[in-house]
Amino acid sequence: MNSSKLNFLIIILSLLCFVHCKKDDDKRLHNVALGSKSVNEVRAIIRGDWFIVRGTVCGFAGCQTGYYDPNNADIISFLQHDTLKQTAHSGTPVYRYEKADSVKLIPSFYLNESAWTFYYSTPLAFTKIQNDTLVVETGYGEMGLIRKK
């Protein structure tokens, strides 16, 4: 009888810990300025698969923003060793597969703060996570990415 009560208590405590730890992880990935993190922390945060859900392109005539349904969006995967892979929503073909030439902490293109910039054929500056969206600046605009679940 005592062992069943002990087992029940252990299960309840485990569930409480799991729920509490999950909440902490979710808070960590909301509204975070990435320029204040170390490059290894940024690598850990961005590692994985992300849907492109917003794209803004700026030019002489102003800026244009497009919004994309995550079910039909391209996927960008940030892999080990600063490697990026971009695939179409159907899974093929691979549009881009490249390793960053360098990584530097520089002032962001549009904001008054620093951002870790990974130099691919197009530089990508990881500025912040706003709500659940990773904001990535490019030399010509920005992208909004949400994590693939």
Secondary structure as UniProt FT lines:
FT   HELIX           2..28
FT   STRAND          32..33
FT   HELIX           34..36
FT   HELIX           39..46
FT   STRAND          48..59
FT   TURN            60..61
FT   STRAND          62..67
FT   HELIX           70..72
FT   STRAND          75..79
FT   HELIX           80..82
FT   STRAND          83..87
FT   TURN            89..90
FT   STRAND          94..99
FT   STRAND          103..107
FT   STRAND          114..119
FT   STRAND          123..130
FT   TURN            131..132
FT   STRAND          133..138
FT   TURN            139..140
FT   STRAND          141..147
//
